[in-house]
Amino acid sequence: MNEKKINQHEWENPDNWSGPDWMAVYFSKKDSRCWVPKKKPWMGWTINLGQICGIYWLIAIVGFLPTIIVAIGVVIYILIK
């Protein structure tokens, strides 16, 4: 089986998904992709937490949100002062 078929087979396997369709978590070490379509592809993409690149993306996204919130807080503080 080639890589594309393996990835598709893993994506179709319900054991690799957990959670509701709109917020499903995907975990497959056999799927080589970092980003995969959600269970319902029209809903966008999700991270493959079975790959190290997926973990890095998760860390980057989670780390980015507090940075933005702090930056906005600093700007508001400067403007109010």
PADOPA-986259 format. One line per 2 residues: number of its first residue (from 1); their letters; for each residue x, y, z of C-alpha. Coordinates in steps of 0.25 Angstrom, whole numbers, plus 5000, padded with zeros to 4 digits. Example, Ala and Ser with C-alpha at 12.3 -4.5 7.8 and 13.67 -1.06 7.14 Angstrom:
BEGIN
1 = AS = 5049/4982/5031 | 5055/4996/5029
// end
This chain:
BEGIN
1 = MN = 5000/5000/5000 | 5005/5014/4997
3 = EK = 5006/5026/5006 | 4993/5032/5001
5 = KI = 4985/5020/5002 | 4990/5017/5016
7 = NQ = 4987/5032/5020 | 4973/5030/5015
9 = HE = 4971/5017/5021 | 4975/5023/5035
11 = WE = 4966/5035/5033 | 4954/5026/5030
13 = NP = 4957/5017/5043 | 4947/5022/5054
15 = DN = 4957/5017/5064 | 4966/5029/5061
17 = WS = 4956/5039/5064 | 4950/5043/5078
19 = GP = 4940/5054/5082 | 4928/5060/5075
21 = DW = 4929/5062/5059 | 4930/5077/5061
23 = MA = 4942/5076/5070 | 4948/5062/5067
25 = VY = 4962/5059/5071 | 4970/5051/5062
27 = FS = 4982/5042/5066 | 4989/5033/5056
29 = KK = 5004/5029/5056 | 5002/5022/5043
31 = DS = 4996/5035/5036 | 5008/5043/5031
33 = RC = 5001/5057/5030 | 5001/5068/5041
35 = WV = 4988/5073/5037 | 4976/5065/5032
37 = PK = 4962/5068/5028 | 4952/5067/5039
39 = KK = 4942/5056/5039 | 4933/5065/5031
41 = PW = 4943/5071/5022 | 4934/5084/5019
43 = MG = 4937/5087/5034 | 4952/5090/5031
45 = WT = 4964/5083/5036 | 4970/5077/5049
47 = IN = 4983/5073/5055 | 4988/5059/5055
49 = LG = 4993/5057/5069 | 5000/5044/5065
51 = QI = 5011/5052/5058 | 5021/5060/5065
53 = CG = 5019/5072/5055 | 5004/5071/5060
55 = IY = 5009/5073/5075 | 5017/5085/5071
57 = WL = 5006/5091/5063 | 4997/5089/5076
59 = IA = 5007/5096/5085 | 5009/5107/5075
61 = IV = 4994/5110/5074 | 4992/5109/5089
63 = GF = 5004/5118/5092 | 5000/5128/5082
65 = LP = 4986/5131/5088 | 4992/5136/5102
67 = TI = 5002/5144/5094 | 4991/5151/5086
69 = IV = 4983/5154/5099 | 4995/5159/5107
71 = AI = 4999/5168/5095 | 4984/5174/5094
73 = GV = 4985/5176/5109 | 4998/5184/5108
75 = VI = 4992/5193/5097 | 4979/5196/5105
77 = YI = 4987/5199/5117 | 4996/5208/5109
79 = LI = 4984/5215/5103 | 4977/5217/5116
81 = K = 4989/5222/5123
// end
